[in-house]
């Protein structure tokens, strides 16, 4: 019971109550002033509101929030005072976690601390430009093989088969899990493996699992599955950390292989959805020394969520063979507490390395000013850039924001391909048919600054699959027609979309 109350955090509740009380008090004061029709009260309220706005503007300018969002928040509190202030305090402030930042600084969670012959086994390459990506953060390129799974059925079939074969351990991080056939099958396999004595550890995004019955999850605990929630939500307390997401979704099996990609544990990702039909997504299985990046990342997130340690040295993948892997890959992980975005930096550098063409597939497009300007510069340099987005969106407003952003780039020569009548959830890219990336990261501000994410940047023989998949997407897509788009927009709509872009 004491542990439960300590997790509930009465300080957060007190802050929430004070916000609500303050809002009620202000509205009560305004109502009183209006009913009394006393000019002195009105003048006092205007001066008070002006001072509050001034204080908030100073706070925003000096905050460590994503810079493009500051103007949008300032405009928001000017248009909707009081409400705007409350919303900013709840959603606008950059989340901090001294504890997570401390974990980020510990060497034992860095792959560079374990680079012996067994964990390294690096595929040699003379590509100096590609190796320069290692210099940005404390990481190292490692060898690996990919097996890409470009349909939901392939993904779940392979995942369930490998889970059933697990002999030692299963480590899981999930975003969304929804009631359905595939979620129940997933739970059933985990239960069976735990009963067989296999160590099963599962980190679940609290918000993403809100639709799934907690009883089924708790039943797993009874058979020995260790489960913790990332960013536990304590309703009705809503504040800035409530909507931080763990958007990464990966599964490590026996410290030998990792499943990663875009799909969640839900029937719709296997193509069983009345709304989306055959949902388009990309997942993959990774093997080789590169798997150690995920083992270390999981150990760090496990410590952050459970405050317990994983024996890292015992968990690491060791390769004493002389196997020649087909790729060299760099691990990119995001967290919502960092002042900078790794994916933004890597994507910017990759575009600077491009000489001929760039291809990007993403369900959402709402990038930072840095990335936007880099795309403009790339297009002006004569490099061909193609971006693929869904023809059937899952969220109306983010889709409209995406089209608005992409249309601005069209005047510089961007080719916008819309995948006909399907929701494309794939996150991948290709530079000069030489460098590729894939993972959970969308090309939007949330993925770069507000969520946990994982992505691989790689070079090698498996880039050919990404190249072929883009050709397949192109054959099923149409170019965005300027006249058609202009008929559906107007200056007011454009202004609103520009305004809300950093807020969603």
Protein Blocks (a to p, Z undefined) as FASTA:
>chain_A
ZZmmmmnopmlmmmmmmmmmmmmmmmmmmmmmmmnopaklmmmmmmmmmmmmmmmmmmmm
mpcbdfklmmmmmmmmmmmghjlmmmmmmmmpccddfklmmmmmpmklpfklmmcfklno
pacdfblklmmmmmmpccddddddddddfbfklmmmmmmmmmmmpckbccdddfbdcedf
klmmmmmmmmmmmmnopacdddddfklmmmpcfklmmmmmmnopacddehiacdfbdcfk
lmpccfbdcddehhlaccedjbdcdfklnopafklopadddddddedjklmmmmmmmmmm
mmmmnopacdfklmpccdfbfbdcfbdcddddddfkbfbdfklmmmmmmmmmpmkbccdd
dfbdcddfklmmmmmmmmmnopacdddddfbdfbfklmmmmmmmmmmmmmnopacdddeh
iacfbdcddehhlaccddjbdcbfklmmmcccdddddedjklmmmmmmmmmmmmmcccdd
fklmmmmgcfklmmmmmmmmmmZZ
